[in-house]
Amino acid sequence: MPVSTTSATASGLCSFIDESPSPFHVCRTVARELDERGFTRLSESQPWEQGAPGRHYVVRGGSLVAWATEDAAGATPFRVVGAHTDSPNLRVKQHPDFVVAGWQMVGLEPYGGAWLNSWLDRELGISGRLSVRDGNAVREKLVRIDDPILRVPQLAIHLSEERRGVTLDPQRHVNAVWGLGAEPRSFLAYVAERAGVSAADVLGWELMTHDLTPSRVIGRDADLVSAPRLDNQGTCYAGLRAFLAAVDAPGAAIPVLAMFDHEEVGSQSDRGAQSDLLPTVLERIVLGRGGGRAEFLAALSGSVCASGDMAHATHPNYAERHEPAHRIEVNGGPVLKVNQNLRYATDSSGAGAFALACAQAGVPLQRYVHRADLPCGSTIGPMTAARTGISTVDVGAAQLAMHSAREMMGAHDVASYAAAFAAFLTPEPAL
């Protein structure tokens, strides 16, 4: 499948990211496009129509699973592209309001492995969701405030004992200024007003900060992307573009796009990769096609998942921090990630499936190994493999500044990453 057929572009990625400041907004952005392409949203709490092929998706909080079954039988295997919707950031505490030395403050807490220094001295907005009383029920209300209402100020160098940079205490040093005055104002009341609801009706919230600087294509030759949340919205975008291309060119497997929340904090939640979301949906797909438990287990045995997350490009200022024999280049093609201690799920079988897809897509493949003397991060790959029994391969696109408030990747990698996923999702029948 040629690269152009996925319609993935660097400018498209920038637009996707800017539309998606929180995991809930990622799902809304993806759902809107799926709706436009004829997909139907299903409710997990309702029976699904039996025997009807089609294009469907479910949303569980900040997670989404989509699939197409026009040409599938009961035991048809799955090809799954996995991603995660969350990114490290600063999130609003449950009692956020306080005053220090005449400054009105909002209490923030780091989420995931946020690189805290990168969040200082940035204009920050707020996004997320509210749970709002609606009579005797509770409804969800998405929130997005793109005004520069928050800022976490850096300490002046003249006041620091560490002239090369301060060590940040996540309890004391990442709270945000949002005004002046001797008495604290209610931040939640402000957010509720902006959301068009009564503060008294707000029963719960998941609110997070986002950098207001727009995503940009940069560099002398416009061959780089500077953006927040590339980890892992770079994969969410490429996966969506690949999935939409795959459903229009079906292969020998059912294409599935699975995007999970909470990867950055271990995935142990009702909607994380360690939840029942993916195996439950896959089983209901088989049941809806007229199969039973035996067909479901047979389908899993022939399935493969490409767990997509971003990968570390070799850093020009810290080249010694990388495995010497495994240089990774931006705009060098997708990255196959291997770890002998299973921080990545890749084995030779999964590696073969993805390497073949790259060859069929006409894109180069890079192979990454983490330095053995440094702790290696992990992904949804190992837990997806363990929860489903599906052969899984961990892959990514090369980037710098992972977990920073603003990250960088290659502009040309956007299309090659999506093309590899599209080929992976549309395998040819075995001879």
HULIN-V424130 format. One record per pair of residues at least 6 apart in sequence whose ideal C-beta (glycine too) atoms are under 6 Angstrom apart, sorted by the first residue. I is the first residue (numbers start at 1). GAP is how many residues later the second one is. If there is no record, write none. Layout:
# HULIN-V424130
<<I | GAP> <I | GAP>>
This chain:
# HULIN-V424130
<<1 | 360> <1 | 421> <1 | 422> <3 | 412> <3 | 416> <5 | 240> <6 | 235> <6 | 236> <6 | 239> <6 | 412> <6 | 413> <6 | 416> <7 | 234> <8 | 230> <8 | 233> <8 | 406> <8 | 407> <8 | 410> <10 | 207> <10 | 215> <10 | 401> <10 | 404> <13 | 224> <13 | 401> <14 | 201> <16 | 221> <17 | 198> <17 | 210> <17 | 212> <17 | 216> <18 | 196> <18 | 197> <19 | 10> <20 | 6> <20 | 9> <21 | 106> <21 | 189> <22 | 105> <22 | 106> <22 | 186> <23 | 39> <23 | 62> <23 | 63> <23 | 238> <24 | 38> <24 | 105> <24 | 118> <26 | 59> <26 | 210> <27 | 32> <27 | 35> <27 | 37> <30 | 34> <30 | 210> <34 | 23> <34 | 32> <38 | 17> <39 | 16> <39 | 18> <40 | 16> <41 | 16> <42 | 6> <42 | 14> <42 | 16> <44 | 14> <48 | 236> <48 | 240> <50 | 238> <51 | 239> <53 | 16> <53 | 17> <55 | 13> <57 | 9> <58 | 7> <60 | 211> <60 | 217> <61 | 200> <61 | 210> <62 | 23> <62 | 199> <63 | 197> <63 | 198> <63 | 208> <63 | 214> <64 | 195> <65 | 193> <65 | 216> <66 | 191> <67 | 187> <67 | 189> <67 | 218> <68 | 179> <68 | 187> <69 | 185> <71 | 179> <72 | 182> <72 | 217> <74 | 212> <74 | 215> <74 | 216> <74 | 217> <74 | 221> <75 | 216> <75 | 220> <75 | 223> <75 | 224> <76 | 178> <77 | 176> <77 | 222> <77 | 225> <77 | 226> <78 | 175> <78 | 176> <78 | 178> <78 | 225> <79 | 174> <79 | 176> <79 | 225> <79 | 346> <80 | 176> <80 | 178> <80 | 225> <81 | 158> <81 | 176> <81 | 225> <81 | 227> <81 | 340> <82 | 176> <82 | 223> <82 | 225> <82 | 298> <82 | 302> <83 | 149> <83 | 152> <83 | 153> <83 | 156> <83 | 176> <83 | 225> <84 | 148> <84 | 176> <84 | 179> <84 | 296> <85 | 174> <85 | 176> <86 | 175> <86 | 176> <86 | 177> <86 | 178> <87 | 142> <88 | 24> <88 | 25> <88 | 26> <88 | 176> <88 | 315> <89 | 22> <89 | 25> <89 | 119> <89 | 120> <90 | 18> <90 | 29> <90 | 84> <90 | 119> <91 | 18> <91 | 20> <91 | 117> <92 | 115> <93 | 14> <93 | 16> <96 | 10> <96 | 11> <96 | 91> <97 | 87> <97 | 90> <98 | 7> <98 | 86> <99 | 85> <103 | 74> <104 | 74> <104 | 75> <104 | 77> <104 | 80> <104 | 81> <105 | 70> <106 | 70> <106 | 72> <106 | 81> <107 | 68> <108 | 66> <108 | 67> <108 | 68> <110 | 60> <112 | 152> <112 | 153> <113 | 290> <115 | 288> <115 | 289> <116 | 52> <116 | 58> <118 | 286> <118 | 287> <119 | 33> <119 | 286> <120 | 32> <120 | 34> <121 | 33> <122 | 89> <123 | 25> <123 | 89> <124 | 26> <124 | 85> <125 | 20> <125 | 21> <125 | 85> <125 | 87> <126 | 19> <126 | 81> <127 | 17> <127 | 83> <128 | 15> <128 | 78> <128 | 79> <128 | 80> <129 | 11> <129 | 13> <129 | 77> <130 | 11> <130 | 13> <130 | 72> <130 | 75> <131 | 7> <131 | 72> <131 | 73> <132 | 7> <132 | 9> <132 | 65> <132 | 69> <132 | 70> <133 | 68> <133 | 70> <141 | 54> <143 | 52> <145 | 49> <148 | 64> <149 | 29> <150 | 26> <150 | 28> <151 | 26> <152 | 22> <152 | 24> <155 | 11> <160 | 6> <189 | 10> <192 | 7> <192 | 10> <211 | 17> <211 | 194> <215 | 12> <216 | 10> <217 | 8> <217 | 194> <218 | 6> <218 | 8> <223 | 188> <224 | 184> <224 | 187> <225 | 184> <225 | 186> <226 | 182> <228 | 178> <230 | 169> <230 | 177> <230 | 179> <231 | 79> <231 | 171> <232 | 77> <232 | 78> <234 | 76> <234 | 163> <235 | 73> <236 | 23> <238 | 179> <238 | 180> <238 | 183> <239 | 18> <239 | 69> <239 | 182> <241 | 177> <242 | 176> <242 | 179> <242 | 180> <242 | 183> <243 | 12> <243 | 14> <245 | 177> <246 | 9> <246 | 176> <246 | 179> <246 | 180> <247 | 8> <249 | 177> <251 | 175> <251 | 176> <252 | 175> <252 | 177> <253 | 174> <255 | 170> <258 | 20> <260 | 12> <260 | 13> <260 | 120> <261 | 10> <262 | 7> <262 | 10> <263 | 117> <267 | 6> <267 | 7> <267 | 116> <268 | 6> <271 | 6> <273 | 107> <273 | 110> <273 | 111> <274 | 109> <279 | 108> <279 | 109> <283 | 13> <286 | 9> <286 | 10> <286 | 13> <300 | 89> <300 | 90> <303 | 87> <304 | 49> <304 | 87> <305 | 79> <305 | 85> <305 | 87> <306 | 48> <306 | 87> <306 | 89> <306 | 118> <307 | 72> <307 | 73> <307 | 74> <307 | 77> <307 | 85> <307 | 87> <308 | 87> <309 | 70> <309 | 87> <310 | 86> <310 | 87> <310 | 89> <311 | 24> <311 | 26> <311 | 57> <311 | 85> <311 | 87> <313 | 15> <313 | 17> <313 | 85> <313 | 86> <313 | 87> <314 | 8> <314 | 13> <314 | 14> <315 | 85> <323 | 46> <323 | 48> <326 | 42> <326 | 43> <328 | 7> <328 | 38> <328 | 40> <328 | 70> <330 | 68> <330 | 80> <331 | 79> <331 | 81> <331 | 82> <332 | 34> <333 | 30> <333 | 31> <333 | 32> <333 | 33> <333 | 83> <334 | 31> <334 | 61> <334 | 83> <334 | 86> <335 | 31> <335 | 33> <335 | 61> <335 | 63> <336 | 15> <336 | 29> <336 | 31> <336 | 59> <337 | 7> <337 | 31> <337 | 57> <338 | 8> <338 | 31> <339 | 37> <342 | 40> <343 | 33> <343 | 35> <344 | 37> <344 | 50> <345 | 36> <345 | 37> <345 | 40> <345 | 47> <345 | 49> <346 | 47> <346 | 48> <349 | 42> <350 | 41> <350 | 42> <350 | 43> <351 | 42> <354 | 39> <354 | 41> <355 | 10> <357 | 63> <357 | 66> <357 | 67> <358 | 7> <358 | 62> <360 | 63> <361 | 58> <361 | 59> <361 | 62> <363 | 53> <363 | 56> <363 | 57> <370 | 6> <379 | 15> <381 | 11> <381 | 13> <384 | 8> <385 | 7> <397 | 12> <397 | 16> <397 | 20> <399 | 8> <399 | 10> <400 | 8> <401 | 6> <401 | 7>>
